[in-house]
């Protein structure tokens, strides 16, 4: 017979369980628990969003809130459909700015982190400047970039880069430095040189930290691209938000915000998929800890 938890309970009428049978029951319970966790991770947020939208729709209609202050979700959906072509057109411009700014962050941030890790003198010279530079509002720098580079694509890419590259530098440097010394000693005792130790031991161990920085960076790149479009854009979703704000078209404002949110989520998921391909064991272990694997 079984108890309330699903485990087999021995009675006078049952044959004794073998170790293999007990292990199979434990694995079965673990699989059911993980399956329920995966379902909950999807169902609960979806139900929360649906409940919020329903309450929003009912509240706006019940209290007669003007559409220019807070439009009903149904009006926002209509605006998304009516302006789908406009959203796609400007969304493509913003996508280019995000991707280029993010790639520039990787190209500059990773080598800079390597230099910080490998050279203590360089680290003492540059790292304090990098940290202090993050206290400087990037919006204040944007007009200066427009003066130097004009109103084209480059200033927006540079602003996205300036906002997004710092997490990559820090996470990469921390990941490279956080490896256990015993692994390095073991590699040296096996005759591995400095380059082989770096690529076979140190870099793979640092990948989880590096990808953590990349996931933060890609969301910040979205913010940077929008900031650049706010300051001096003539296209892009940030520019579209400014136009909608000037026209007091609040449904279009919400539509643009939704488009930006979708962009950020899509880019984040793509980076996470790249992480799963690069370090599948680590991501599986993390998911198991969270009960999602």
C-alpha positions in Angstrom: 0.0 0.0 0.0 1.0 3.7 -0.3 0.8 6.6 2.1 -0.5 10.1 1.5 2.8 11.2 0.0 2.8 8.4 -2.6 5.6 6.3 -1.1 5.1 2.7 -0.6 4.5 1.7 3.0 5.3 -1.8 4.1 2.5 -3.8 5.8 2.2 -7.3 7.0 0.8 -8.3 3.7 3.4 -6.6 1.5 6.7 -8.1 0.3 9.8 -6.1 1.5 10.9 -3.4 -1.0 14.2 -3.7 -2.7 16.7 -0.8 -2.8 16.0 -0.4 -6.5 12.2 -0.1 -5.9 12.7 2.5 -3.2 15.0 4.5 -5.5 12.5 4.2 -8.4 9.7 5.6 -6.1 12.0 8.5 -5.0 12.9 9.3 -8.6 9.2 9.2 -9.5 8.3 11.7 -6.7 11.1 13.9 -7.8 10.0 13.9 -11.4 6.4 14.8 -10.4 7.6 17.6 -8.2 9.8 19.1 -10.9 7.0 18.7 -13.4 4.6 20.6 -11.1 7.2 23.3 -10.6 7.6 23.8 -14.4 3.8 24.0 -14.8 3.5 26.5 -11.9 6.3 28.7 -13.3 4.1 29.2 -16.4 0.6 29.1 -15.0 1.0 31.4 -12.1 2.5 34.4 -14.1 -0.1 33.9 -16.8 -3.0 33.9 -14.3 -1.5 37.0 -12.6 -1.3 38.9 -15.9 -4.9 37.8 -16.9 -6.2 38.9 -13.5 -4.5 42.2 -13.7 -5.8 42.9 -17.2 -9.3 42.0 -16.2 -9.2 44.2 -13.1 -7.7 47.0 -15.2 -10.4 46.8 -17.9 -13.2 46.7 -15.4 -11.8 49.5 -13.3 -11.3 51.8 -16.2 -14.8 51.2 -17.5 -16.4 51.4 -14.0 -14.8 54.6 -13.0 -14.9 56.3 -16.4 -11.1 57.0 -16.5 -10.3 59.1 -19.6 -8.5 57.3 -22.4 -5.7 59.8 -22.5 -4.9 59.1 -18.9 -5.2 55.4 -18.7 -6.7 53.5 -21.7 -8.4 50.2 -21.3 -6.3 47.1 -22.3 -8.8 46.5 -25.1 -8.0 49.9 -26.6 -4.2 49.2 -26.3 -4.7 45.9 -28.2 -6.6 47.7 -30.9 -3.8 50.3 -31.1 -1.2 47.5 -31.4 -3.1 46.0 -34.3 -3.8 49.3 -36.1 -0.2 50.4 -35.7 1.5 47.0 -36.3 3.4 48.2 -39.4 4.6 51.3 -37.6 5.7 49.3 -34.6 7.6 46.8 -36.8 9.3 49.6 -38.8 10.5 51.5 -35.7 11.2 48.3 -33.8 13.6 47.1 -36.5 15.6 50.3 -36.1 15.8 49.8 -32.3 16.7 46.2 -32.8 19.8 47.2 -34.9 20.8 49.7 -32.3 20.5 47.1 -29.5 22.4 44.4 -31.3 25.2 46.6 -32.3 25.5 48.1 -28.9 25.5 44.7 -27.2 28.1 43.3 -29.6 30.3 46.3 -29.0 29.9 45.7 -25.3 31.2 42.1 -25.7 34.0 43.1 -28.1 35.3 45.8 -25.7 34.2 44.4 -22.3 35.6 40.9 -22.5 39.2 41.9 -23.5 39.1 44.7 -20.9 38.1 42.2 -18.2 40.9 40.0 -19.3 43.4 42.9 -19.0 42.0 43.7 -15.5 42.4 40.1 -14.4 45.8 39.5 -15.9 47.5 42.8 -14.9 47.1 44.0 -11.3 48.7 47.3 -12.3 46.1 47.8 -15.1 43.3 46.8 -12.7 44.4 49.4 -10.1 44.6 52.1 -12.8 41.4 51.4 -14.8 38.9 49.7 -12.5 38.3 52.7 -10.2 37.7 54.9 -13.2 35.2 52.3 -14.6 33.4 52.1 -11.3 33.2 55.9 -10.9 32.1 56.4 -14.5 28.9 54.4 -13.7 27.8 57.2 -11.4 27.7 59.6 -14.4 24.2 59.8 -15.9 24.4 58.5 -19.5 21.6 60.8 -20.5 24.0 63.7 -19.8 26.5 62.2 -22.1 24.1 61.7 -25.0 23.9 65.3 -26.2 27.7 65.4 -26.3 27.7 62.2 -28.5 25.2 63.9 -30.8 27.5 66.9 -31.2 30.5 64.6 -32.0 28.8 62.1 -34.2 25.6 63.7 -35.5 22.0 62.3 -35.4 22.6 59.0 -37.2 22.9 55.5 -35.9 26.3 55.7 -34.3 25.3 57.9 -31.2 22.5 55.5 -30.3 24.8 52.5 -30.6 27.4 54.2 -28.4 24.9 55.1 -25.7 23.7 51.5 -25.7 27.3 50.4 -25.4 28.1 52.8 -22.6 25.2 51.6 -20.5 25.6 47.8 -21.3 29.3 47.1 -21.2 30.0 47.5 -17.5 28.2 44.3 -16.3 30.2 42.3 -18.9 33.5 43.7 -17.6 32.7 43.0 -13.9 31.2 39.6 -14.4 34.0 38.4 -16.7 36.7 39.6 -14.3 35.0 38.1 -11.3 34.4 34.8 -13.1 38.0 34.5 -14.1 39.3 35.2 -10.6 36.8 33.0 -8.7 38.2 29.6 -9.8 39.5 27.4 -7.0 43.3 27.5 -6.8 43.4 23.7 -6.4 42.2 23.3 -10.0 45.0 25.6 -11.3 47.6 23.6 -9.2 46.2 20.3 -10.6 46.5 21.6 -14.2 50.0 22.7 -13.6 51.0 19.4 -12.0 49.6 17.7 -15.2 51.9 19.8 -17.3 49.4 22.2 -18.8 50.8 25.5 -19.9 49.3 28.9 -19.2 47.3 29.1 -22.4 46.0 25.5 -22.0 45.1 26.1 -18.4 43.2 29.3 -19.3 41.2 27.7 -22.2 40.6 24.3 -20.6 40.1 25.2 -16.9 39.7 28.9 -16.1 37.5 30.0 -19.0 35.0 27.2 -18.8 34.7 27.8 -15.0 34.1 31.5 -15.7 31.3 31.0 -18.3 28.4 31.0 -15.8 29.5 34.3 -14.5 30.1 35.7 -18.0 26.7 34.7 -19.2 25.2 36.3 -16.1 26.8 39.5 -17.1 25.6 39.1 -20.7 22.0 38.6 -19.6 22.1 41.8 -17.6 23.9 43.6 -20.4 21.3 42.8 -23.1 18.5 44.3 -21.1 20.6 47.4 -20.4 21.3 47.7 -24.2 17.6 48.1 -24.7 17.5 50.9 -22.2 20.5 52.5 -23.9 19.0 52.4 -27.4 15.8 54.0 -26.1 17.7 56.7 -24.3 19.6 57.6 -27.5 16.4 57.8 -29.4 14.8 60.0 -26.8 17.7 62.5 -27.0 18.2 62.7 -30.7 16.4 60.1 -32.7 14.4 60.3 -35.9 13.4 56.7 -35.9 13.0 53.8 -33.5 10.6 52.8 -30.7 11.9 55.5 -28.4 11.3 58.1 -31.1 7.8 56.7 -31.6 7.1 57.1 -27.9 8.1 60.7 -28.0 5.8 61.3 -31.0 2.9 59.5 -29.3 3.5 61.5 -26.1 3.4 64.8 -28.1 0.2 63.7 -29.7 -1.3 62.6 -26.4 -1.8 59.2 -28.0 -1.7 57.1 -24.8 -2.8 53.8 -26.4 0.2 54.1 -28.8 2.5 54.9 -25.9 1.4 51.6 -24.2 1.8 49.8 -27.5 5.4 51.1 -27.9 6.2 50.1 -24.3 4.8 46.6 -25.0 7.0 46.3 -28.1 10.1 47.3 -26.1 9.2 44.8 -23.4 8.8 42.0 -26.0 12.2 43.0 -27.5 13.9 42.9 -24.2 12.4 39.5 -23.3 13.3 38.0 -26.7 16.9 39.1 -26.5 17.2 37.8 -22.9 15.8 34.4 -23.9 18.2 34.3 -26.9 21.2 34.9 -24.5 19.8 32.3 -22.2 19.5 29.8 -25.0 23.2 30.5 -25.9 24.1 29.8 -22.3 22.3 26.5 -22.4 24.2 25.5 -25.5 27.6 26.6 -24.1 27.2 25.1 -20.6 24.3 22.7 -20.6 25.4 21.0 -17.4 25.6 24.2 -15.4 22.2 25.4 -16.6 20.6 22.0 -15.9 22.1 22.1 -12.4 20.8 25.6 -11.8 17.3 24.6 -13.0 17.4 21.6 -10.7 18.2 23.8 -7.7 15.3 26.0 -8.6 13.1 23.0 -9.1 12.5 23.7 -12.8 14.4 20.9 -14.4 
